[in-house]
């Protein structure tokens, strides 16, 4: 198996090391693992692409490249330049430092990389490690993903085969719970949730020169989402696996819209 990996935390992020280990386990001794990741951190860029300006790419090692762009850019570079003519069998995006459950999905560069791969017709999985008091300060905060990642991906691989070419492809969002690997209780299929009252905002600060700056500030990640949804099962100690597509149509509202028109 040939696997392309990327992330949004950058080429030097520790979660990318975990992702590479997962990919090597999946690829097997005869497989290949290729890395194309952002040269610098790209958290929160979602599915952004560098449409209006070029990007520099550097080869750092055999099968290892850094691009000055977003995770979606890196997938495009991997598919259409680095691996042109020899496409990967799978794209893994992550392992993100922090969860991409619930509303975080809409902002996540990790999800943006997986989404771009799906749009390009390649099976893809986003991987994220929820952080909390139980695993934030342990020797390896990514040990839950490292221990359970390959098995979680293996479970969903068959579901991404033989998809119709005239529909948005299925891809998967996997979040590992905020606990040590030994405390993980298992895998759960879970829909995307919504944490009530959890939104991004801004926090003003004054520089030493007196100028006013604004930092984007996230909400409380310990808030539970709807029962059985991704963030809630994560907080209960389970790996959440969420099937996704790029189709943003609110299908449940179509009939009411047609009646209104």
C-alpha positions in Angstrom: 0.0 0.0 0.0 1.2 3.5 -0.8 0.1 6.1 1.7 0.4 9.9 1.6 0.4 11.7 5.0 -0.1 15.4 5.8 -1.2 17.5 8.7 -2.0 21.1 9.8 0.5 21.4 12.7 3.5 21.5 10.4 6.3 19.3 9.1 8.0 19.2 12.5 4.9 18.4 14.6 5.1 15.4 16.9 1.7 14.2 15.8 3.1 13.8 12.3 5.6 11.3 13.7 2.6 9.3 15.1 0.8 9.5 11.8 3.9 8.2 10.0 4.1 5.3 12.4 0.4 4.5 11.8 0.9 4.7 8.1 3.9 2.4 8.2 1.9 -0.2 10.1 -0.9 0.0 7.6 1.4 0.0 4.5 3.3 -3.0 5.6 7.0 -3.9 4.9 6.5 -3.7 1.2 4.5 -0.5 1.3 5.5 3.2 0.9 4.8 6.2 3.2 5.2 9.6 1.6 5.0 12.9 3.6 4.0 16.3 2.2 3.2 18.6 5.1 3.1 22.4 5.6 6.4 24.1 6.3 4.7 26.1 9.1 1.7 25.5 11.3 -1.6 25.9 9.4 -4.1 25.2 12.2 -7.6 26.6 11.6 -7.2 27.1 7.8 -10.0 24.6 7.0 -10.1 23.7 3.3 -8.1 26.8 2.2 -6.0 26.5 -1.0 -3.3 28.9 -2.2 -5.3 29.8 -5.3 -3.8 33.3 -5.8 -0.1 32.8 -5.2 2.5 30.1 -5.7 4.2 28.1 -2.9 7.7 26.9 -2.4 8.3 23.2 -1.9 11.4 21.6 -0.4 12.5 18.0 -0.2 13.8 17.3 3.3 14.5 13.6 2.9 13.6 10.5 0.9 9.7 10.6 0.5 9.5 13.7 2.8 8.6 17.1 1.6 7.5 20.5 3.0 5.3 23.0 1.2 4.6 26.6 2.1 0.9 26.1 1.9 -2.2 24.6 3.6 -2.9 20.9 4.2 -5.2 20.9 1.2 -2.3 22.4 -0.8 -0.1 19.7 0.4 -2.5 17.0 -0.8 -2.6 18.7 -4.2 1.2 18.8 -4.3 1.4 15.1 -3.2 -1.1 13.9 -5.8 -0.2 16.1 -8.8 3.6 16.6 -8.3 5.4 14.3 -5.8 3.3 11.2 -6.7 2.2 12.2 -10.2 1.4 9.1 -12.1 1.6 6.8 -9.1 -1.3 7.9 -6.8 -1.5 6.8 -3.2 -4.0 4.2 -2.1 -4.8 6.3 1.0 -4.3 9.8 2.5 -4.0 10.2 6.2 -4.2 13.7 7.7 -2.9 14.3 11.3 -2.4 13.3 13.9 -3.7 16.7 15.1 -2.8 18.1 18.4 -6.2 18.6 19.9 -9.6 17.3 18.9 -11.4 17.9 15.7 -14.8 16.9 17.0 -18.1 18.8 16.9 -17.8 22.4 15.6 -14.0 22.2 15.3 -14.6 20.2 12.1 -15.6 23.3 10.2 -12.3 25.1 11.0 -9.9 22.2 10.9 -7.0 22.2 8.4 -6.6 18.5 9.3 -10.1 17.9 7.9 -9.3 20.2 5.0 -6.5 17.8 3.9 -8.7 14.7 4.1 -11.5 16.6 2.3 -9.3 17.5 -0.6 -8.1 14.0 -1.0 -11.7 12.8 -1.1 -12.6 15.4 -3.7 -9.6 14.1 -5.7 -11.0 10.6 -5.5 -8.6 9.1 -3.0 -9.7 7.4 0.2 -8.8 9.6 3.2 -9.0 9.7 7.0 -8.5 12.6 9.4 -6.9 11.7 12.7 -6.9 13.9 15.8 -5.9 13.4 19.4 -8.2 15.0 22.0 -6.2 16.5 24.9 -7.3 16.9 28.5 -6.1 16.6 32.1 -5.6 12.8 31.8 -3.2 12.9 28.9 -1.9 16.5 28.4 1.2 16.0 30.5 2.0 12.4 30.0 5.3 11.4 28.2 3.5 10.9 24.9 0.1 12.8 24.6 -0.4 11.0 21.3 -0.1 7.5 22.7 -3.9 6.9 22.3 -3.7 7.6 18.6 -0.4 5.6 18.3 -1.9 2.5 20.0 -5.4 2.5 18.4 -4.9 4.4 15.1 -4.0 1.7 12.7 -6.9 -0.5 13.8 -9.4 2.3 13.6 -8.3 3.1 10.0 -8.4 -0.6 9.0 -12.1 -0.7 10.1 -13.1 2.0 7.7 -10.9 1.2 4.7 -13.4 -1.2 3.1 -16.2 1.4 3.3 -14.3 3.7 1.0 -13.8 1.3 -1.9 -15.8 1.3 -5.1 -17.5 4.6 -4.6 -19.5 6.3 -7.4 -17.5 8.8 -9.5 -20.5 11.2 -9.8 -21.1 11.7 -6.1 -19.1 13.3 -3.2 -16.8 10.6 -1.8 -17.1 9.3 1.7 -14.2 10.0 4.1 -13.7 9.6 7.8 -13.0 11.8 10.8 -11.4 9.9 13.7 -10.8 11.4 17.1 -9.0 9.7 19.9 -10.2 10.4 23.5 -8.4 12.6 26.1 -6.9 9.7 28.1 -3.9 7.4 28.1 -3.9 4.5 25.6 -4.7 1.9 28.3 -7.9 3.8 29.3 -9.4 3.8 25.8 -12.6 1.9 25.9 -13.1 1.1 22.2 -14.3 2.4 18.9 -17.7 4.1 18.4 -19.5 5.3 15.3 -20.7 8.8 16.1 -22.3 11.7 14.2 -20.7 15.2 14.4 -21.9 17.0 17.5 -22.3 20.6 18.6 -21.1 21.8 21.9 -23.7 24.2 23.3 -22.4 27.7 23.7 -18.9 26.8 22.5 -17.7 29.4 19.9 -14.6 31.1 18.8 -14.2 34.7 19.9 -11.5 37.4 20.2 -9.5 38.6 23.1 -7.8 42.0 23.0 -4.3 42.7 24.2 -2.1 45.8 24.3 1.5 45.5 23.0 4.3 47.2 24.9 4.1 50.1 22.5 0.4 50.5 23.3 -1.0 49.1 20.1 -4.2 47.0 20.4 -4.1 43.5 19.0 -6.8 40.8 18.9 -6.2 37.1 19.5 -8.7 34.5 18.3 -9.8 32.5 21.3 -11.5 29.1 21.3 -14.2 27.8 23.6 -14.2 25.2 26.4 -13.4 21.8 24.9 -14.7 19.9 27.9 -18.3 20.7 27.1 -20.3 17.7 26.0 -22.1 17.7 22.7 -25.3 15.7 22.0 -25.6 12.3 23.5 -23.7 9.7 21.4 -22.1 12.4 19.2 -18.3 12.6 18.6 -17.2 15.0 21.4 -19.4 13.2 23.9 -18.1 9.7 23.2 -14.6 11.1 23.2 -15.1 12.5 26.7 -16.5 9.1 27.7 -13.2 7.4 26.7 -14.1 6.1 23.2 -12.5 6.7 19.8 -15.1 8.4 17.6 -15.4 7.5 14.0 -17.5 9.8 11.9 -18.4 9.3 8.2 -18.4 12.5 6.2 -18.9 14.0 2.7 -18.2 17.4 1.2 -21.9 17.9 0.5 -23.1 20.8 2.7 -26.7 20.8 1.4 -29.3 20.8 4.2 -31.3 18.0 2.7 -33.9 18.1 5.5 -34.7 21.7 4.5 -35.2 21.2 0.8 -38.9 20.4 0.9 -39.7 23.4 3.0 -37.7 25.6 0.7 -39.5 24.2 -2.4 -42.8 25.0 -0.7 -41.7 28.5 0.2 -40.7 29.1 -3.4 
